[in-house]
Amino acid sequence: MKQILLVEDDPFVIDIYTTKLKEAGFFIEIAEDGEEALRKIKEKKPDLLVLDIVLPNIDGWELLEKIRTELGFEDLKVVVLSNLSQKSEVEKSLKFGVIKYFIKAHFTPSEVVEEIKKILG
């Protein structure tokens, strides 16, 4: 079973995506801030990181930088799920090797889960 780490601080979003991803057959771990995410990535090395950018303590950008440089997880698959919709944010994510950038308002949870299924194939 593929492991997904959902890094999100909104309880409503956590609830929706946890349910949808479990229904799709994935094992889900939750981290509600960047520090907790770093710990869980080191411990479990998930197959995919679903990452919000606006987070307490360590934001998504800083977390991505630490994952790629300090932890050396260049190959960790990451999709961003964020409310940030500026073109510069999307472009910045590509520099960190993000596979997909989902703007929460533009995609339903079901659409996001379908894309994740394709990514983890």
MDAnalysis code that builds the backbone (N, CA, C; Angstrom):
import MDAnalysis as mda
import numpy as np

u = mda.Universe.empty(363, n_residues=121, atom_resindex=np.repeat(np.arange(121), 3), trajectory=True)
u.add_TopologyAttr("name", ["N", "CA", "C"] * 121)
u.add_TopologyAttr("resid", np.arange(1, 122))
u.add_TopologyAttr("resname", ["MET", "LYS", "GLN", "ILE", "LEU", "LEU", "VAL", "GLU", "ASP", "ASP", "PRO", "PHE", "VAL", "ILE", "ASP", "ILE", "TYR", "THR", "THR", "LYS", "LEU", "LYS", "GLU", "ALA", "GLY", "PHE", "PHE", "ILE", "GLU", "ILE", "ALA", "GLU", "ASP", "GLY", "GLU", "GLU", "ALA", "LEU", "ARG", "LYS", "ILE", "LYS", "GLU", "LYS", "LYS", "PRO", "ASP", "LEU", "LEU", "VAL", "LEU", "ASP", "ILE", "VAL", "LEU", "PRO", "ASN", "ILE", "ASP", "GLY", "TRP", "GLU", "LEU", "LEU", "GLU", "LYS", "ILE", "ARG", "THR", "GLU", "LEU", "GLY", "PHE", "GLU", "ASP", "LEU", "LYS", "VAL", "VAL", "VAL", "LEU", "SER", "ASN", "LEU", "SER", "GLN", "LYS", "SER", "GLU", "VAL", "GLU", "LYS", "SER", "LEU", "LYS", "PHE", "GLY", "VAL", "ILE", "LYS", "TYR", "PHE", "ILE", "LYS", "ALA", "HIS", "PHE", "THR", "PRO", "SER", "GLU", "VAL", "VAL", "GLU", "GLU", "ILE", "LYS", "LYS", "ILE", "LEU", "GLY"])
u.atoms.positions = np.array([
    [0.848, -1.186, 0.000],
    [0.000, 0.000, 0.000],
    [0.890, 1.245, 0.000],
    [0.621, 2.154, -0.917],
    [1.422, 3.378, -1.037],
    [1.118, 4.321, 0.126],
    [2.184, 4.929, 0.650],
    [2.059, 5.853, 1.778],
    [2.099, 7.297, 1.294],
    [1.127, 8.070, 1.782],
    [1.066, 9.497, 1.460],
    [1.133, 10.284, 2.756],
    [1.979, 11.297, 2.775],
    [2.020, 12.218, 3.902],
    [1.308, 13.492, 3.470],
    [0.198, 13.779, 4.127],
    [-0.579, 14.990, 3.872],
    [-0.130, 16.056, 4.860],
    [0.450, 17.130, 4.341],
    [0.935, 18.224, 5.188],
    [-0.032, 19.387, 5.015],
    [-0.876, 19.556, 6.017],
    [-2.002, 20.497, 5.921],
    [-2.405, 20.897, 7.333],
    [-2.754, 22.178, 7.528],
    [-3.138, 22.628, 8.864],
    [-4.629, 22.914, 9.006],
    [-5.400, 22.757, 7.951],
    [-6.842, 23.012, 8.008],
    [-7.574, 21.697, 8.290],
    [-8.221, 21.581, 9.458],
    [-8.880, 20.320, 9.826],
    [-9.928, 19.858, 8.813],
    [-10.627, 20.789, 8.202],
    [-11.641, 20.445, 7.207],
    [-10.991, 19.793, 5.982],
    [-9.913, 20.387, 5.502],
    [-9.197, 19.844, 4.340],
    [-8.575, 18.493, 4.694],
    [-8.010, 18.387, 5.885],
    [-7.438, 17.114, 6.340],
    [-8.498, 16.021, 6.305],
    [-9.667, 16.319, 6.835],
    [-10.747, 15.339, 6.910],
    [-11.167, 14.867, 5.510],
    [-11.396, 15.807, 4.612],
    [-11.836, 15.465, 3.254],
    [-10.793, 14.604, 2.536],
    [-9.551, 15.053, 2.540],
    [-8.515, 14.345, 1.787],
    [-8.129, 13.020, 2.434],
    [-8.153, 12.953, 3.742],
    [-7.871, 11.677, 4.404],
    [-8.911, 10.647, 3.986],
    [-10.169, 11.030, 4.015],
    [-11.250, 10.127, 3.621],
    [-11.098, 9.693, 2.173],
    [-10.932, 10.652, 1.276],
    [-10.847, 10.349, -0.164],
    [-9.634, 9.479, -0.498],
    [-8.497, 9.781, 0.108],
    [-7.286, 9.022, -0.197],
    [-7.347, 7.607, 0.384],
    [-7.938, 7.466, 1.564],
    [-8.114, 6.120, 2.138],
    [-9.057, 5.296, 1.265],
    [-10.144, 5.923, 0.815],
    [-11.087, 5.225, -0.070],
    [-10.402, 4.763, -1.360],
    [-9.397, 5.514, -1.801],
    [-8.662, 5.165, -3.021],
    [-7.592, 4.108, -2.761],
    [-7.452, 3.675, -1.500],
    [-6.530, 2.588, -1.179],
    [-5.150, 3.003, -0.725],
    [-5.006, 4.246, -0.311],
    [-3.705, 4.715, 0.170],
    [-3.655, 4.721, 1.695],
    [-2.431, 4.577, 2.236],
    [-2.201, 4.739, 3.665],
    [-1.817, 6.197, 3.885],
    [-2.519, 6.861, 4.803],
    [-2.334, 8.304, 4.991],
    [-1.747, 8.614, 6.360],
    [-0.734, 9.465, 6.341],
    [-0.186, 10.077, 7.554],
    [-0.484, 11.564, 7.448],
    [-0.668, 12.206, 8.583],
    [-0.953, 13.637, 8.614],
    [0.162, 14.362, 9.367],
    [0.537, 15.524, 8.863],
    [1.409, 16.443, 9.598],
    [0.751, 17.811, 9.483],
    [0.567, 18.468, 10.636],
    [-0.152, 19.740, 10.629],
    [0.759, 20.961, 10.589],
    [2.068, 20.740, 10.568],
    [3.008, 21.843, 10.380],
    [4.297, 21.290, 9.780],
    [5.157, 22.201, 9.358],
    [6.382, 21.800, 8.686],
    [7.343, 21.000, 9.545],
    [7.425, 21.314, 10.831],
    [8.330, 20.574, 11.718],
    [7.893, 19.118, 11.855],
    [6.597, 18.909, 12.066],
    [6.062, 17.552, 12.180],
    [6.277, 16.801, 10.858],
    [6.100, 17.490, 9.746],
    [6.313, 16.865, 8.439],
    [7.756, 16.389, 8.274],
    [8.711, 17.217, 8.668],
    [10.125, 16.830, 8.565],
    [10.402, 15.551, 9.353],
    [9.885, 15.502, 10.572],
    [10.075, 14.304, 11.404],
    [9.500, 13.062, 10.720],
    [8.283, 13.182, 10.214],
    [7.616, 12.024, 9.613],
    [8.274, 11.605, 8.300],
    [8.790, 12.548, 7.542],
    [9.484, 12.207, 6.300],
    [10.741, 11.409, 6.623],
    [11.499, 11.858, 7.625],
    [12.717, 11.143, 8.027],
    [12.389, 9.736, 8.501],
    [11.337, 9.604, 9.323],
    [10.964, 8.306, 9.902],
    [10.413, 7.339, 8.863],
    [9.528, 7.816, 7.998],
    [8.740, 6.902, 7.170],
    [9.037, 6.949, 5.688],
    [9.710, 7.984, 5.206],
    [9.939, 8.184, 3.763],
    [8.710, 7.772, 2.947],
    [7.710, 8.634, 2.926],
    [6.478, 8.312, 2.199],
    [6.712, 8.230, 0.682],
    [5.747, 7.641, -0.014],
    [5.823, 7.555, -1.472],
    [5.469, 8.888, -2.124],
    [4.657, 9.675, -1.415],
    [4.220, 10.962, -1.954],
    [3.942, 11.934, -0.823],
    [4.293, 13.176, -1.056],
    [4.003, 14.262, -0.125],
    [2.947, 15.154, -0.773],
    [1.823, 15.354, -0.083],
    [0.801, 16.307, -0.522],
    [0.954, 17.502, 0.400],
    [1.412, 18.618, -0.158],
    [1.934, 19.714, 0.651],
    [1.172, 21.018, 0.451],
    [0.701, 21.568, 1.560],
    [0.180, 22.931, 1.559],
    [1.396, 23.856, 1.728],
    [1.301, 25.074, 1.235],
    [2.429, 25.998, 1.347],
    [2.342, 26.846, 2.608],
    [1.157, 27.342, 2.935],
    [0.989, 28.197, 4.107],
    [0.770, 27.293, 5.323],
    [1.822, 27.176, 6.133],
    [1.811, 26.285, 7.296],
    [2.426, 26.985, 8.499],
    [2.059, 26.540, 9.712],
    [2.723, 27.076, 10.905],
    [4.166, 26.561, 11.020],
    [4.979, 27.291, 11.745],
    [6.375, 26.958, 12.052],
    [7.282, 26.995, 10.832],
    [7.244, 25.977, 10.008],
    [8.049, 25.935, 8.783],
    [7.065, 25.905, 7.623],
    [7.145, 26.893, 6.715],
    [6.188, 26.881, 5.603],
    [6.593, 25.856, 4.538],
    [5.740, 25.681, 3.561],
    [5.967, 24.665, 2.539],
    [7.232, 24.867, 1.731],
    [7.574, 26.126, 1.438],
    [8.795, 26.388, 0.666],
    [10.030, 25.978, 1.449],
    [10.064, 26.379, 2.711],
    [11.217, 26.028, 3.548],
    [11.304, 24.516, 3.721],
    [10.146, 23.883, 3.889],
    [10.105, 22.424, 4.031],
    [10.657, 21.756, 2.763],
    [10.235, 22.218, 1.606],
    [10.738, 21.654, 0.354],
    [12.253, 21.804, 0.244],
    [12.747, 22.974, 0.611],
    [14.186, 23.191, 0.550],
    [14.934, 22.222, 1.469],
    [14.429, 22.044, 2.683],
    [15.068, 21.116, 3.628],
    [15.010, 19.675, 3.121],
    [13.884, 19.295, 2.552],
    [13.729, 17.927, 2.024],
    [14.756, 17.678, 0.920],
    [14.874, 18.624, 0.018],
    [15.736, 18.449, -1.151],
    [17.221, 18.589, -0.824],
    [17.573, 19.488, 0.096],
    [18.996, 19.737, 0.354],
    [19.493, 19.035, 1.609],
    [18.909, 19.329, 2.763],
    [19.398, 18.769, 4.026],
    [19.138, 17.270, 4.146],
    [17.937, 16.831, 3.774],
    [17.602, 15.410, 3.910],
    [18.075, 14.594, 2.717],
    [18.297, 15.257, 1.588],
    [18.753, 14.550, 0.402],
    [17.680, 13.718, -0.276],
    [16.435, 14.061, -0.057],
    [15.334, 13.329, -0.689],
    [14.944, 14.008, -2.000],
    [15.889, 14.022, -2.943],
    [15.620, 14.657, -4.228],
    [14.535, 13.928, -4.997],
    [14.409, 12.619, -4.747],
    [13.476, 11.797, -5.519],
    [12.086, 11.683, -4.897],
    [11.863, 12.303, -3.729],
    [10.549, 12.237, -3.095],
    [9.530, 12.964, -3.967],
    [8.458, 12.258, -4.316],
    [7.413, 12.860, -5.142],
    [6.597, 13.831, -4.293],
    [6.391, 15.030, -4.831],
    [5.654, 16.068, -4.108],
    [4.604, 16.678, -5.026],
    [3.375, 16.787, -4.489],
    [2.351, 17.607, -5.140],
    [1.954, 18.689, -4.144],
    [1.734, 19.883, -4.665],
    [1.326, 20.996, -3.825],
    [-0.186, 21.142, -3.930],
    [-0.809, 21.354, -2.783],
    [-2.248, 21.605, -2.696],
    [-2.381, 22.888, -1.885],
    [-2.627, 24.004, -2.571],
    [-2.537, 25.301, -1.910],
    [-3.610, 26.261, -2.405],
    [-3.848, 27.294, -1.612],
    [-4.706, 28.394, -2.046],
    [-3.917, 29.459, -2.801],
    [-2.587, 29.381, -2.740],
    [-1.746, 30.361, -3.433],
    [-1.827, 30.101, -4.931],
    [-2.268, 31.098, -5.673],
    [-2.508, 30.864, -7.098],
    [-1.675, 31.751, -8.023],
    [-0.758, 32.517, -7.479],
    [0.065, 33.381, -8.318],
    [0.982, 32.531, -9.201],
    [1.189, 33.006, -10.408],
    [2.055, 32.296, -11.351],
    [3.454, 32.099, -10.756],
    [3.940, 33.094, -10.020],
    [5.278, 32.995, -9.430],
    [5.367, 31.837, -8.436],
    [4.277, 31.564, -7.717],
    [4.264, 30.452, -6.760],
    [4.361, 29.114, -7.498],
    [3.580, 29.004, -8.579],
    [3.592, 27.774, -9.373],
    [4.984, 27.560, -9.970],
    [5.573, 28.618, -10.502],
    [6.911, 28.520, -11.080],
    [7.955, 28.142, -10.026],
    [7.820, 28.721, -8.853],
    [8.744, 28.406, -7.754],
    [8.679, 26.918, -7.413],
    [7.469, 26.353, -7.439],
    [7.320, 24.932, -7.100],
    [8.074, 24.043, -8.088],
    [8.109, 24.450, -9.348],
    [8.808, 23.650, -10.356],
    [10.304, 23.581, -10.075],
    [10.853, 24.663, -9.513],
    [12.279, 24.673, -9.169],
    [12.603, 23.629, -8.094],
    [11.593, 23.308, -7.283],
    [11.782, 22.309, -6.228],
    [11.383, 20.909, -6.685],
    [11.091, 20.750, -7.971],
    [10.756, 19.425, -8.484],
    [9.362, 18.942, -8.136],
    [8.450, 19.868, -7.897],
    [7.065, 19.496, -7.598],
    [6.428, 18.941, -8.874],
    [5.732, 17.812, -8.742],
    [5.127, 17.149, -9.899],
    [3.877, 17.886, -10.370],
    [3.013, 18.246, -9.441],
    [1.753, 18.935, -9.772],
    [1.509, 20.020, -8.741],
    [0.864, 21.094, -9.191],
    [0.495, 22.196, -8.294],
    [-1.015, 22.360, -8.410],
    [-1.728, 21.967, -7.378],
    [-3.185, 22.076, -7.351],
    [-3.599, 23.304, -6.557],
    [-4.383, 24.168, -7.172],
    [-4.961, 25.294, -6.454],
    [-6.293, 24.803, -5.908],
    [-6.445, 24.840, -4.594],
    [-7.601, 24.226, -3.925],
    [-8.933, 24.626, -4.555],
    [-9.071, 25.898, -4.905],
    [-10.350, 26.381, -5.431],
    [-10.640, 25.876, -6.845],
    [-9.621, 25.365, -7.547],
    [-9.790, 24.972, -8.942],
    [-10.004, 23.479, -9.143],
    [-9.809, 22.681, -8.100],
    [-9.920, 21.230, -8.219],
    [-10.770, 20.666, -7.089],
    [-11.581, 19.682, -7.410],
    [-12.324, 18.987, -6.354],
    [-11.383, 17.958, -5.723],
    [-11.666, 17.545, -4.493],
    [-10.848, 16.479, -3.901],
    [-10.796, 15.225, -4.783],
    [-11.905, 14.881, -5.414],
    [-11.923, 13.697, -6.285],
    [-10.961, 13.852, -7.465],
    [-10.895, 15.047, -8.042],
    [-9.968, 15.287, -9.152],
    [-8.521, 15.170, -8.685],
    [-8.227, 15.700, -7.519],
    [-6.870, 15.618, -6.971],
    [-6.493, 14.160, -6.723],
    [-7.403, 13.398, -6.148],
    [-7.133, 11.981, -5.860],
    [-6.896, 11.208, -7.165],
    [-7.652, 11.502, -8.200],
    [-7.447, 10.840, -9.497],
    [-6.041, 11.120, -10.031],
    [-5.593, 12.359, -9.902],
    [-4.239, 12.712, -10.359],
    [-3.184, 11.997, -9.511],
    [-3.410, 11.902, -8.219],
    [-2.472, 11.203, -7.328],
    [-2.397, 9.727, -7.712],
    [-3.528, 9.139, -8.046],
    [-3.520, 7.726, -8.489],
    [-2.651, 7.554, -9.732],
    [-2.725, 8.494, -10.650],
    [-1.901, 8.429, -11.863],
    [-0.419, 8.553, -11.506],
    [-0.107, 9.470, -10.609],
    [1.283, 9.710, -10.219],
    [1.881, 8.465, -9.555],
    [1.113, 7.830, -8.676],
    [1.626, 6.683, -7.930],
    [1.396, 5.360, -8.657],
    [0.584, 5.425, -9.712],
    [0.310, 4.309, -10.614],
    [0.482, 2.981, -10.020],
])
